[in-house]
Amino acid sequence: MNKPQMWQPEIETLSRAEINELQNERLRETVSHIFKNAPIQRAKLEAASLTPGDIQTTDDLVKVPFTVKNDFRDSYPFGMFAVPQREIVRLQGTSGTTGKPTIAGYTRRDMVTWADLIARLATAVGVTDEDIAQISFGYGLFTGGFGLHQGMERIGVTVLPMSSGNTERQLMMMQDIGTTVLIATPSYALYISEMAHEAGIKDKLKLRVGLFGGEGCTPEMRAKIEENLGITATNNYGMCELIGPGLSGECFERDGLHIAEDHFFPEIIDPDTGKRLPYGQQGELVVTTLTKEGLPLLRYRTRDITCLYTEPCTCGRTHIRMAPTRGRSDDMLIIKGVNVFPSQIESVLIGMPHIGPHYLLLVRREGVSDTLEIKVELTDSSVLEKYSELEKIQQRIKDKLRVILGLNVKVSLVAPKTIERFQGKAKRVVDLRS
């Protein structure tokens, strides 16, 4: 990949001292904005006996209560907003799979910021105005589709808003239009890549780079997508409550995701104690917005597990980088006292002979203990007729998982294409304990 340019080099290469000074200035502005215009958040700060004068630097944030998902649910739909409705020009939201959706509001300035953040991460992986970007995120409340769309247009990219689904048509348009950039969730990109591989059209595609987000992507999944499509796959990160995609993204070095520290202040905390952890230690990511007008947030608990490191990247950017998320603290399974993340299991499965990249985790309760069954898809149905071969494959998977997890699990092998494919975020865990 040719070395890309920077979208905002004067910001992306600030010194650590300059970043800290800018963050402190913008934090004070955000705190003042919240105290004046966000009654629910102000009440939470006052309950902790805090005034604007108590929060002058990012070091003072350890005094501040966390903002959590339930704050949005309790104040649904607009209670967390800090501007009048007439100043909100866009509403986005979460899927609401566990209840009513979280609603985020954006002012005109927020929208400009968002577009610049997307332009920044896309430029970092070499996207230019000569590219054609096929957006295979769903368009709707989910921030991925519209978020990436407006940022691509900011650069001058030709945008094809395909949305998700109808994968055969996705591949047809890739060939006919000459798509060079694919934007999707990693799980849907994997499905697209499998279809392309089966159709034997890899050499007919002009794809060169993928921008994937909305869920975690293991190195093994990334490698499989790259192999099937012949592209460089990159990760980016964000969430609706904070802005959407654009909070961080990889550069062409793919050595961590650069956080836009001029707009966000990141912390890592111990998910159990809430204590702030030093850089380099793994824990839960907590983010404070520094420039949001419509929905400013202090210390939002993302539930995503990662770590931060401050060393400047060889690409020249100086902002803090985060490791790809390992999983979510609320997605972590505890099986017989062992912490299990779906990403650990995925890393074992992808690339194993006779095994496809699609799987389900079935959690059950037997007596007072939880048990885990892993349903794994074969790539060749003829193997199902060879009992001895099936036993060998099952044992190989169980042995590898025992090494990684320190746990014995049940492994069930199923026929090809029997596990559901996902056009958005993949749902890998089925909880049968109730």
DRENTORKE-845307 format. One record per residue (C-alpha): x, y, z; residue in three letters. Coordinates in steps of 0.05 Angstrom, whole numbers, padded with zeros to 5 digits, always signed. Layout:
<atoms>
XYZALA ...
</atoms>
This chain:
<atoms>
+00000+00000+00000MET +00027+00069-00018ASN +00039+00114+00041LYS -00025+00154+00050PRO -00029+00228+00067GLN -00061+00258+00129MET -00129+00292+00128TRP -00112+00341+00184GLN -00036+00336+00193PRO -00032+00398+00237GLU -00077+00362+00288ILE -00055+00290+00277GLU +00018+00306+00293THR +00010+00350+00355LEU +00060+00339+00411SER +00037+00305+00475ARG +00040+00371+00512ALA -00002+00405+00458GLU -00053+00348+00460ILE -00059+00353+00536ASN -00068+00428+00534GLU -00122+00423+00480LEU -00158+00368+00518GLN -00159+00407+00583ASN -00186+00469+00548GLU -00241+00431+00513ARG -00258+00391+00575LEU -00271+00455+00614ARG -00316+00479+00557GLU -00354+00413+00557THR -00364+00413+00632VAL -00390+00484+00630SER -00437+00465+00573HIS -00464+00406+00612ILE -00476+00446+00676PHE -00513+00499+00637LYS -00553+00457+00588ASN -00557+00383+00609ALA -00601+00378+00672PRO -00595+00302+00681ILE -00520+00301+00675GLN -00513+00363+00718ARG -00555+00330+00773ALA -00509+00270+00772LYS -00448+00315+00781LEU -00481+00355+00836GLU -00499+00290+00872ALA -00424+00277+00874ALA -00414+00348+00902SER -00378+00370+00839LEU -00378+00440+00808THR -00345+00463+00743PRO -00287+00489+00783GLY -00272+00418+00807ASP -00260+00392+00737ILE -00204+00433+00706GLN -00160+00379+00675THR -00167+00307+00651THR -00134+00285+00716ASP -00196+00311+00752ASP -00241+00263+00714LEU -00228+00208+00765VAL -00275+00246+00811LYS -00331+00244+00760VAL -00385+00190+00762PRO -00389+00144+00702PHE -00442+00153+00648THR -00473+00086+00631VAL -00524+00056+00582LYS -00580+00058+00633ASN -00574+00134+00637ASP -00599+00135+00565PHE -00655+00085+00579ARG -00678+00123+00640ASP -00681+00189+00602SER -00707+00161+00535TYR -00711+00191+00484PRO -00679+00260+00490PHE -00663+00270+00564GLY -00587+00267+00554MET -00586+00321+00501PHE -00554+00389+00517ALA -00585+00432+00463VAL -00658+00448+00444PRO -00691+00402+00394GLN -00689+00457+00340ARG -00613+00453+00340GLU -00612+00378+00327ILE -00605+00363+00253VAL -00596+00287+00257ARG -00620+00231+00301LEU -00585+00163+00302GLN -00592+00105+00349GLY -00574+00035+00371THR -00613-00026+00348SER -00652-00031+00413GLY -00646-00107+00415THR -00649-00106+00491THR -00703-00053+00497GLY -00715+00016+00469LYS -00658+00043+00427PRO -00607+00093+00452THR -00619+00158+00414ILE -00562+00204+00395ALA -00571+00275+00370GLY -00524+00316+00327TYR -00520+00391+00315THR -00494+00421+00250ARG -00425+00428+00281ARG -00427+00356+00306ASP -00441+00333+00235MET -00381+00371+00208VAL -00337+00341+00262THR -00363+00271+00247TRP -00349+00278+00173ALA -00278+00301+00187ASP -00265+00243+00234LEU -00286+00193+00181ILE -00245+00229+00129ALA -00186+00226+00176ARG -00189+00150+00187LEU -00203+00135+00114ALA -00146+00178+00090THR -00101+00142+00140ALA -00109+00077+00101VAL -00100+00109+00033GLY -00171+00125+00011VAL -00173+00183-00038THR -00221+00220-00084ASP -00203+00170-00139GLU -00236+00112-00101ASP -00306+00082-00106ILE -00332+00061-00038ALA -00386+00008-00031GLN -00421+00017+00035ILE -00450-00050+00057SER -00470-00027+00126PHE -00545-00022+00138GLY -00574+00047+00129TYR -00620+00070+00184GLY -00613+00086+00258LEU -00546+00048+00259PHE -00490+00100+00253THR -00446+00059+00207GLY -00481+00071+00141GLY -00493+00146+00143PHE -00431+00159+00185GLY -00382+00129+00134LEU -00423+00157+00076HIS -00415+00230+00096GLN -00341+00222+00112GLY -00327+00190+00045MET -00362+00247+00009GLU -00321+00296+00051ARG -00259+00267+00017ILE -00291+00266-00051GLY -00298+00190-00056VAL -00352+00163-00103THR -00401+00129-00056VAL -00445+00069-00073LEU -00497+00063-00016PRO -00513-00010-00025MET -00534-00022+00048SER -00529-00094+00073SER -00561-00157+00044GLY -00571-00186-00026ASN -00500-00210-00029THR -00503-00233-00102GLU -00523-00163-00122ARG -00466-00135-00079GLN -00416-00176-00119LEU -00448-00157-00185MET -00442-00083-00169MET -00370-00092-00146MET -00352-00120-00214GLN -00395-00074-00257ASP -00377-00009-00222ILE -00305-00026-00203GLY -00311-00017-00128THR -00244-00004-00095THR -00264+00004-00022VAL -00311-00042+00017LEU -00344-00017+00080ILE -00381-00068+00124ALA -00381-00105+00189THR -00325-00157+00191PRO -00375-00215+00194SER -00412-00191+00133TYR -00347-00177+00096ALA -00327-00248+00112LEU -00392-00274+00082TYR -00383-00230+00020ILE -00312-00256+00013SER -00335-00328+00018GLU -00387-00317-00037MET -00334-00283-00081ALA -00286-00341-00069HIS -00339-00393-00087GLU -00357-00354-00150ALA -00284-00350-00170GLY -00287-00275-00183ILE -00229-00250-00141LYS -00189-00232-00202ASP -00248-00194-00231LYS -00253-00147-00172LEU -00216-00081-00165LYS -00223-00080-00089LEU -00159-00058-00054ARG -00179-00037+00017VAL -00233-00054+00068GLY -00257-00009+00125LEU -00290-00053+00176PHE -00324-00036+00242GLY -00386-00045+00283GLY -00358-00107+00317GLU -00291-00139+00334GLY -00248-00171+00281CYS -00196-00223+00301THR -00131-00228+00262PRO -00154-00295+00236GLU -00219-00266+00208MET -00181-00208+00177ARG -00132-00256+00144ALA -00189-00298+00115LYS -00223-00236+00085ILE -00158-00212+00055GLU -00144-00280+00025GLU -00213-00286-00007ASN -00217-00215-00033LEU -00144-00195-00044GLY -00150-00132-00003ILE -00118-00097+00056THR -00169-00101+00113ALA -00169-00046+00166THR -00208-00036+00230ASN -00242+00026+00257ASN -00281+00038+00321TYR -00336+00080+00350GLY -00405+00077+00381MET -00470+00113+00374CYS -00469+00145+00443GLU -00402+00178+00431LEU -00410+00197+00357ILE -00410+00133+00316GLY -00352+00108+00274PRO -00294+00157+00275GLY -00270+00154+00347LEU -00210+00113+00325SER -00182+00076+00266GLY -00120+00041+00240GLU -00070+00074+00194CYS -00032+00036+00139PHE +00016+00009+00191GLU -00042-00029+00225ARG -00008-00024+00293ASP -00066-00002+00336GLY -00124+00045+00324LEU -00108+00120+00329HIS -00157+00155+00376ILE -00178+00226+00356ALA -00153+00256+00420GLU -00173+00326+00400ASP -00246+00304+00406HIS -00243+00247+00457PHE -00206+00233+00522PHE -00196+00158+00533PRO -00184+00121+00598GLU -00176+00048+00616ILE -00209+00024+00680ILE -00213-00041+00719ASP -00284-00063+00699PRO -00296-00091+00769ASP -00269-00034+00813THR -00276+00026+00766GLY -00204+00047+00782LYS -00165+00081+00727ARG -00108+00037+00701LEU -00040+00059+00673PRO -00027+00060+00598TYR -00009-00009+00572GLY -00055-00047+00620GLN -00116-00082+00593GLN -00185-00061+00618GLY -00250-00028+00599GLU -00248+00033+00554LEU -00281+00096+00583VAL -00289+00157+00538VAL -00304+00231+00551THR -00327+00273+00491THR -00291+00340+00485LEU -00328+00375+00428THR -00398+00346+00424LYS -00453+00398+00426GLU -00517+00356+00421GLY -00496+00299+00466LEU -00434+00314+00509PRO -00415+00256+00555LEU -00367+00250+00614LEU -00334+00183+00626ARG -00379+00138+00585TYR -00368+00064+00599ARG -00362+00030+00532THR -00356-00041+00561ARG -00303-00056+00508ASP -00239-00089+00532ILE -00174-00060+00504THR -00111-00024+00524CYS -00079+00043+00506LEU -00007+00059+00487TYR +00024+00128+00477THR +00086+00114+00435GLU +00082+00153+00369PRO +00066+00110+00309CYS +00117+00102+00252THR +00065+00134+00207CYS +00079+00201+00241GLY +00014+00207+00279ARG +00022+00223+00353THR -00047+00209+00382HIS -00057+00151+00431ILE -00072+00084+00400ARG -00118+00030+00425MET -00109-00044+00414ALA -00165-00078+00375PRO -00220-00094+00425THR -00215-00163+00455ARG -00289-00166+00470GLY -00340-00133+00514ARG -00341-00139+00589SER -00416-00153+00586ASP -00405-00205+00530ASP -00354-00244+00570MET -00378-00312+00591LEU -00358-00343+00657ILE -00358-00418+00649ILE -00338-00458+00712LYS -00300-00398+00737GLY -00263-00386+00671VAL -00270-00320+00633ASN -00286-00335+00560VAL -00290-00285+00503PHE -00320-00306+00436PRO -00260-00276+00401SER -00214-00327+00434GLN -00255-00384+00405ILE -00258-00351+00336GLU -00182-00346+00335SER -00177-00421+00346VAL -00229-00441+00294LEU -00212-00397+00234ILE -00160-00431+00190GLY -00168-00501+00218MET -00173-00555+00164PRO -00244-00575+00146HIS -00273-00520+00191ILE -00310-00458+00167GLY -00307-00390+00202PRO -00379-00393+00226HIS -00397-00417+00296TYR -00447-00411+00353LEU -00436-00413+00428LEU -00492-00447+00466LEU -00492-00432+00541VAL -00533-00478+00586ARG -00541-00489+00660ARG -00532-00559+00688GLU -00544-00561+00763GLY -00507-00501+00792VAL -00455-00496+00736SER -00457-00464+00667ASP -00435-00506+00608THR -00411-00485+00539LEU -00424-00521+00473GLU -00391-00496+00410ILE -00428-00511+00345LYS -00379-00509+00288VAL -00392-00511+00213GLU -00355-00558+00167LEU -00331-00537+00099THR -00344-00605+00066ASP -00409-00644+00080SER -00376-00709+00060SER -00337-00708+00125VAL -00402-00720+00162LEU -00403-00790+00134GLU -00334-00806+00161LYS -00343-00818+00236TYR -00269-00829+00251SER -00251-00764+00215GLU -00305-00726+00253LEU -00278-00752+00319GLU -00208-00728+00300LYS -00232-00659+00281ILE -00273-00652+00345GLN -00215-00674+00388GLN -00167-00627+00353ARG -00214-00568+00367ILE -00225-00589+00439LYS -00150-00596+00451ASP -00135-00527+00423LYS -00191-00495+00462LEU -00167-00529+00526ARG -00098-00497+00516VAL -00127-00428+00502ILE -00184-00427+00552LEU -00162-00478+00604GLY -00230-00508+00598LEU -00263-00571+00569ASN -00321-00554+00523VAL -00369-00594+00481LYS -00358-00588+00406VAL -00413-00604+00355SER -00398-00607+00280LEU -00454-00587+00232VAL -00462-00587+00157ALA -00438-00529+00113PRO -00482-00467+00109LYS -00527-00488+00167THR -00505-00433+00215ILE -00537-00365+00202GLU -00498-00312+00164ARG -00503-00240+00188PHE -00510-00177+00146GLN -00497-00133+00206GLY -00466-00148+00273LYS -00458-00223+00284ALA -00495-00256+00342LYS -00450-00313+00364ARG -00478-00329+00434VAL -00543-00365+00448VAL -00561-00363+00521ASP -00605-00423+00539LEU -00600-00416+00614ARG -00670-00389+00622SER 
</atoms>
